[in-house]
Amino acid sequence: MGKIKVALAGVGNCASALIQGIEYYRKNPPSENGLTTGLMHPKFGNYAVEDIAFVAAFEVNRKKIGRDLSKAVFTEPNCVVKISDVPDMDVTVKPGPVLDGVAPHMRKVFNVYDKKRTKPVDVAEELRDSKADILVNYLPVGSSKGARFYAQAALDAGCGFVNCIPEFIASETEWASKFEEKKLPIAGDDIKSQ
């Protein structure tokens, strides 16, 4: 089996926790009885934690853009508890479009890039170039336009979509049908309900 190539839309606290958790379990594999403390399913079919590889990431925070993903996950305003060091991942965080994910009063706190100085990348093209299998949506709650933009980019690129925010996409017939037609996986909506 090959790697599961994952792209991230949003490099906030949830993405940081995911990346650190994967790194933690790489360093602490299951015991002889196949169990791992804190990880319910060390194997998913033929796949294990170490089979997950991050290949692309998109952000609007100018302090994260251009950095390696391993550094961006620890960049302010991220404040998740550090549980594991993360080695260089050779994944440069790219600018995603500024849509509805950041409220006007939070733009400064989230260090949103200046649209006059920074242009967003073509997300679908980046997904294709990185050969991503799955795009995980970790945009802020309330990112209705943003979630749909990234879902469409995943469709256009031919990769699956995991919607981790409470925005109806996977549970909406129209979106589910689009992914089904292309024989692409879609899951969600909202990581806490998984």
ZAMARGU-4260 file (C-alpha; in steps of 0.2 Angstrom, whole numbers, plus 5000, padded with zeros to 4 digits):
<rodrens>
0) 5000/5000/5000 | 5006/5018/4996 | 5004/5033/5007 | 4988/5043/5010 | 4993/5060/5003
5) 4984/5074/5013 | 4982/5092/5009 | 4975/5104/5022 | 4964/5119/5020 | 4968/5129/5036
10) 4983/5127/5047 | 4976/5132/5064 | 4975/5123/5080 | 4965/5108/5074 | 4978/5105/5060
15) 4992/5107/5072 | 4984/5094/5084 | 4982/5082/5069 | 5000/5083/5063 | 5007/5082/5081
20) 4996/5067/5085 | 5002/5058/5069 | 5020/5062/5073 | 5017/5056/5091 | 5010/5039/5085
25) 5024/5037/5073 | 5036/5038/5087 | 5025/5027/5098 | 5019/5013/5088 | 5007/5000/5094
30) 5013/4987/5107 | 5014/4969/5104 | 4996/4966/5107 | 4992/4979/5094 | 4986/4993/5106
35) 4991/5011/5107 | 4986/5022/5121 | 4974/5036/5115 | 4972/5029/5098 | 4956/5018/5095
40) 4961/5011/5078 | 4980/5010/5075 | 4976/5002/5058 | 4962/5007/5046 | 4961/4993/5034
45) 4978/4991/5028 | 4984/5008/5032 | 4993/5014/5048 | 4997/5031/5055 | 5014/5031/5047
50) 5005/5030/5030 | 4998/5047/5031 | 5009/5060/5022 | 5005/5079/5021 | 5008/5086/5003
55) 5000/5103/5003 | 4993/5116/5014 | 4983/5132/5011 | 4982/5147/5023 | 4977/5166/5024
60) 4989/5170/5039 | 5004/5179/5031 | 5015/5173/5045 | 5012/5155/5040 | 5012/5157/5021
65) 5029/5152/5014 | 5034/5142/5029 | 5037/5124/5030 | 5021/5116/5037 | 5031/5109/5052
70) 5034/5127/5057 | 5017/5134/5052 | 5008/5123/5065 | 5017/5131/5079 | 5015/5149/5072
75) 5003/5162/5081 | 4989/5163/5084 | 4990/5144/5086 | 4990/5139/5104 | 4987/5121/5105
80) 4997/5111/5118 | 5013/5105/5110 | 5014/5086/5112 | 5027/5082/5099 | 5041/5090/5089
85) 5037/5089/5070 | 5052/5087/5058 | 5053/5097/5042 | 5040/5091/5031 | 5046/5099/5014
90) 5028/5106/5012 | 5027/5125/5010 | 5011/5133/5015 | 5003/5142/5001 | 4991/5157/5001
95) 4973/5151/4999 | 4959/5164/4995 | 4952/5175/5008 | 4934/5172/5008 | 4922/5172/5023
100) 4933/5162/5035 | 4939/5177/5045 | 4928/5190/5053 | 4933/5208/5050 | 4937/5211/5068
105) 4949/5196/5068 | 4959/5200/5052 | 4973/5208/5062 | 4974/5194/5075 | 4974/5181/5062
110) 4987/5191/5052 | 4977/5190/5036 | 4988/5194/5021 | 4986/5210/5011 | 4977/5205/4994
115) 4988/5219/4986 | 5004/5210/4990 | 4999/5192/4990 | 4989/5182/4977 | 4981/5166/4981
120) 4987/5150/4972 | 4976/5140/4961 | 4971/5127/4974 | 4964/5114/4962 | 4981/5115/4952
125) 4991/5114/4968 | 4981/5099/4973 | 4984/5090/4957 | 5003/5095/4957 | 5005/5088/4975
130) 4995/5072/4970 | 4984/5074/4985 | 4972/5060/4988 | 4962/5070/5001 | 4959/5088/5006
135) 4955/5091/5024 | 4945/5106/5027 | 4950/5114/5044 | 4944/5132/5040 | 4936/5142/5054
140) 4918/5138/5059 | 4907/5149/5048 | 4917/5148/5032 | 4902/5144/5021 | 4909/5151/5005
145) 4927/5144/5010 | 4921/5127/5013 | 4912/5126/4997 | 4926/5134/4987 | 4938/5120/4994
150) 4925/5106/4991 | 4924/5112/4973 | 4943/5113/4971 | 4944/5095/4978 | 4932/5089/4964
155) 4941/5099/4951 | 4958/5091/4956 | 4950/5073/4958 | 4953/5071/4976 | 4942/5067/4991
160) 4936/5079/5004 | 4935/5078/5023 | 4924/5093/5030 | 4929/5095/5048 | 4918/5110/5051
165) 4899/5111/5054 | 4895/5117/5037 | 4883/5105/5027 | 4893/5098/5012 | 4895/5080/5014
170) 4877/5078/5021 | 4870/5089/5007 | 4863/5078/4993 | 4870/5090/4979 | 4888/5089/4985
175) 4888/5071/4990 | 4881/5067/4972 | 4895/5077/4964 | 4908/5067/4973 | 4899/5050/4970
180) 4899/5054/4951 | 4917/5056/4951 | 4920/5041/4963 | 4928/5052/4976 | 4926/5050/4994
185) 4918/5064/5005 | 4916/5064/5023 | 4910/5076/5037 | 4902/5087/5042 | 4910/5093/5058
190) 4925/5083/5065 | 4917/5082/5083 | 4903/5071/5076 | 4915/5059/5068
</rodrens>
